[in-house]
Every structure is written in structure tokens, then in C-alpha cells.
């Protein structure tokens, strides 16, 4: 009986960790940080809730930063939501 409870706790813990990393894309935030793009984790979370793929916005921001352009993530997100081609 104790093994079942331990297995349940392990399963719930792994599911909670997966859920946290799904809603908080830490890897994407870190790659943006290393590339010189300033974007907060909160912005990435809110993008996911608004059904905007954060990877599209962050990769476009990284490309524009490397090209010497300065883009606002809110404007890119609005452009995506309006049906525009962000990439």
C-alpha cells in the first residue's frame, strides 16, 4: 500500500513539473537572454495564454536583434494576432 502512495506522489510530482515547464518556457527564455533579447518570463507565459506561439515571437526577435533591428515583442504579438506573417 505504501508503494502505491509513493508511486502516486511521484506521478503527480512529474506531472506538476511538466505542467510548470509547459507554461513557463524557461529554455526559450534562456536562449533569448543569451542572444541579447530582453523578454520576461511573464511575457512568455502570457503569450501562451493568448494562444500566441512564444517560439515564433522569440525567434523573430532574435533574428531582428542579430540584424541590428529593435522590435517590440508586444507589437510582434499584435501583428501575429492580427493574422500577419511574423517570420
Residue, then its C-alpha position, 0 to 999 in steps of 0.5 A: x500500500x505504501x508503494x502505491x502512495x509513493x508511486x502516486x506522489x511521484x506521478x503527480x510530482x512529474x506531472x506538476x513539473x511538466x505542467x510548470x515547464x509547459x507554461x513557463x518556457x524557461x529554455x526559450x527564455x534562456x536562449x533569448x537572454x543569451x542572444x541579447x533579447x530582453x523578454x520576461x518570463x511573464x511575457x512568455x507565459x502570457x503569450x501562451x495564454x493568448x494562444x500566441x506561439x512564444x517560439x515564433x515571437x522569440x525567434x523573430x526577435x532574435x533574428x531582428x536583434x542579430x540584424x541590428x533591428x529593435x522590435x517590440x515583442x508586444x507589437x510582434x504579438x499584435x501583428x501575429x494576432x492580427x493574422x500577419x506573417x511574423x517570420 
